[in-house]
Amino acid sequence: MTEFSEIDVRSIDGQAKRMADFDGKVLLIVNVASKCGFTPQYAGLEALQQRFAGRGFDVLGFPCDQFGHQEPGDEAEIRNFCTLNYGVTFPMFAKIEVNGDNAHPLYRHLKKAAPGLLGTESIKWNFTKFLVGRDGKVVKRYAPNDKPEDIVGDIEKSLG
């Protein structure tokens, strides 16, 4: 399995990045969508970013259109939606797949490190969340209906 820090990603603006760019930070990695019942969680995710960014924390948003075609836009539309509707300042990335043969290597890594209910690896829906510690290891996986504000205690613990 690829080391977490060696995984390549692309920002929503098309810039090549590597997870190593976030070494030493606590991360909340989320597959997001603009037209989902959970979309209002963007507000809570941004609140976490504002609250903890100064302590070495980032929310990372990965748009995905694999669930009910709820992220139909291109990167520019997604970025504009997030900025205008939720004031998102946390890093957003290019649209990816989280399940199947074309699942992004980041999500292959996260799912293997923290399987879901009954050991299943597949992502069930938008806004599944993974808390990653400063060491790049997955601390916990959260279901889509777990609200960002419910994760505060685990983030505090991970920040130390």
TAHUPE-V366801 format. One line per field, one symbol per residue. phi: phi as a letter, one per 30 degrees, with the letter a starting at -180 (. if undefined). burial: # if it has 9 or more other ideal C-beta (glycine too) atoms within 8 Angstrom, else .. A space follows every 10 residues. Layout:
phi = ???
burial = ???
This chain:
phi = .ddedcddbb ddciddbbee dceicdbccb dcadbcdcee dedddddded dcedcibbdb ccebcdbihc bdddeddded edddcbhdcd dcbddbccbi dcededdddd dddbddehid cdddaeidbb ccdedicdda cbdedddedd ceeddeeddi
burial = ...####### ##....###. .#..###### ####.#.##. ##.######. .##...#### #####.#..# #.#.#.###. ###....#.# .#######.. ..######## #..#.#.... ..#.###### ###..#.#.. ##.#...#.. ##.##..##.
